[in-house]
């Protein structure tokens, strides 16, 4: 049995075992800060949606590990309904009989005790959290380097990779000559980044050293701080790309524009046509070469995600790499299997009142790819089996792909769900 962050849809029978692995990679899980504890739970809320989506981007002989909460009411009924809807789209599904359930806190330990008869185990990323299955300290050491924003910022320029101006500073930043000169150099247009979570949870835009100090109150005083030039968003557009790496090749799989709401990643705009020039692709392929020079890439095929900006002169500026599955890889793979009709798509996370979720799924059932008669279609990619309270009202956290006219979908869904609905969809800049 081989273990790794293997690319989707490998021909060998596979167990997809994915939980939140970023914090366990770098930190002692018995000694987390309150912010890290909250970040870890929030990330697992998202991971649950990814687990559901794996049912539709795998194959019938595969298995998918899922949180035990999916077996409880009403989540089990919602899972069956999602499986039915995704099956109705016509994609080859992992049968529900091939789902394996484990508690969130002992996810990998429980799966390791009774592994199914497969040849590959695919993780979101190699980490200490899943070491009980892969037993590969070398892979952990490799990820500690390559998944680090600090390692990339310090080493990428020597490989000819264009990156923003960056320093690594120690705390406190106030009266820190290196940090204060850097802030002044870039007219206080700064991003500070910390080790830990993906999805911008440990990233903060700041306009002064004092703002940065306020952000750092949630972190330990000994933690280093990555201080980076902030690119002006009226001139630069943020994108992400997935590369398929093997030991002999690098291929572009998909390209997506990043959608951010209130400072957090909420989804992707996925164009139907390749938006990059040949020269831009070559720059990003070189990032894949950088990753492969550090030992990533097997005959089975692994994923590398790259976050980057396109500037006013069409130049590429790379901000970080993710040698693992990216959240955008899931909808990109689902889109390959659906009747997309050459339309742009938006994959994003939404919140729906718990008591309206069944009606919302009924709404989706009339608008599936290949069946919808409107200017858009909806693929219900996943949901999380944890009620999210907003102003005292329980919500279901769900993951959707909207193909075609996103504003038309938004209007129709708001008509169905009423005032105050679609808190994330209303923020999508389309």
Secondary structure, DSSP 8 states (H G I E B T S, - for coil): -EEE-B-SS-SS-EEE-----HHHHHS-TTS--HHHHHHHHHHHHHHHHHHHHHTTSS-TT-EEEEEGGGGSTTHHHHHHHHHHHHHHHT-----GGGEEEE-GGGHHHHHHTT--S-SEEE-SS--STTHHHH--HHHHHHHHHHT-HHHHHHHGGGGT--B--EEEE-S--TT-HHHHHHHHHTTT-EEEE-SS-TTTTTEEEESSHHHHHHHGGGS-TTS-EEEEE---TTT-EEEEEEEEE-SS-EEEEEEEEEEEETTEEEEEEE-SS--S-HHHHHHHHHHHHHHHHTT---SS-EEEEEEEEE-TTS-EEEEEEESS--HHHHHHHHHHTS--TT--EEEEEEEEEGGGHHHHHHHHHTS-TTT--SSEEEEEEEE-SS-EEETTEEEEEEEEEEEE-HHHHHHHHHHHH-TT--TTGGGS--
